[in-house]
Amino acid sequence: MITVTRLNGTKVTINALLIEVIEESADTVITLTTGKKLVVKEKTAELKQLNSQFLQSIGLVAAAQIHEQTEGP
């Protein structure tokens, strides 16, 4: 789960595994796999970092690296 800030300043925690698309123009829009859209203050780079930290915290990054090492090219 990651916590983001809506444009009105309220914090909301979302399941990072449900993020499908992050679009950045004037505002940053997160589209979830459920179809729900959230407009947030954070920029794409920050969201990518938060998502990466979350994935590491639940062991998905390590699992992917182990899988790559055992599968080979």
Secondary structure, DSSP 8 states (H G I E B T S, - for coil): -EEEEBTTS-EEEE-GGGEEEEEESSSEEEEETTS-EEEESS-HHHHHHHHHHHHHHTTHHHHHHHHHHHH--
